[in-house]
Amino acid sequence: MIHAADVREWRDRDVIDTESHRIGVLEAVYVDTTTDQPAIATVRTGLPTRRRLVFVPLQDAIAGPDYLKVRYAKTLVKHAPSIGTDGVLPAEEEEAIFKHYGLPYEPGAAGERQLARR
């Protein structure tokens, strides 16, 4: 299990897929607002003049000494919903991330966001 306290140490680590292909560099972690556990990461990808942040779930991720291995293939992650490097995830776009990975989306009973950036 990944602990929320470890999140601060992950920034700027390489994010790799199950085949150890480099996807990009970890930018930020979003926690589930219900459990306060790490749920989704943003990964900086692209050329220096065209960088973007793609979203990838952290379920079953493995933290190594200088990398974070996710259970999704690089091609799936590269086509995931994204934002600009200075962007903020709009609440209405959260569900698209979960749908892209085939995961259930469960906002709060009053419509509260499921994700919060750490």
N, C-alpha and C positions, 0 to 999 in steps of 0.2 A: 504494500500500500504506500502511496505517495503522501507525505505529510505536508500540510500547508506551510510549516516553518521552513521547509527545504526550498520553497519557491524562490526566495530571494537569491539563492545561490545558482539558479539555473540560467539567469539572463546571460546572453551572448554564447551559450553553449550551442554546438552544432546539433541540429535535429536530423535524425536519420530514420529511414524506414526499416521494415523487417529484413530487407536484403542488405542493409548497411549502406544504402545509397543516400548521399547527403541531400536533404531537402532544402535547408537554409539554416538561419540562425534564430534561436529563440529570442523573441522580443518581449513578450508579456504573457502572463497567465491570468485566466479568468476562473473564478471559483463559482461553484454552485451556491446560490444565495440561501438555499435551504440547509445545506450541510457544511458550508464554508470549506469544502474540499476542492482541490484543483480539478477542473473539469475540461477546460479548453485552453490551448495555447495559440498565440499568434507567432507565425514564423516569417521572418524577413526573407523574401526571395526576389529574384530578378536581377537585371543588370543595374549597375550603379545609377544610371540616369532614369531607370524605370522600376524602382523598388516598390514593393507592395507587401502587405501583411496578409497571409492566408491563415485560416483557422483550422486547427486539427485537435480532435479529442485526445485527452490524456489517459483515458481508461486503459489499463494494462501497460502503461508506458514504463520503461526501465531507465533509471538515471544511472549513467556511467560517470567516470571521472571527468570527462570533457565532452560528453554528448548526452542527448536524451533520445532514446529509441522509442518510436511510436509504432503501433500495430497496423498502420495504414500504408499502402503503397505510395511511392512518390508521385505517380501520375494522378492518383485520386486526390492527394493533398494539393497538388498544383492547380487542380480545377475546382477547388473548394471556394466558397464565398471569400471575398477579400475586401480590405479597405486600404486607403493610402497610408503611408508611414506616419502621417500626422493625424490620421483619421480616428474617429470614435465609432464604435459599433452601435448603430441605431437600434433601439428596442424592437422595432418592427422587422428587423433583419435577423434576429436571433434564431428564429425557427428554421430559416433556410440552411443554417449551418448543421443543425441536427438532422434535417431531412437529407442533406447531401451525404451524410454518413449512415443513414438508415437508423438513426437513434430517436427515441421518443423525446418529444419536447413537452415540458411540464411547467408552464408559468404558474405563479402563485394564484390562489383563489380569486384575488381581486385584480389579477392581471399583472402582478409584480414580475419584474425581470427574473429570469432563471440564472443569468450570469452577471458577475461583477468583476471588474478588473482589479488585480492586485499589483 
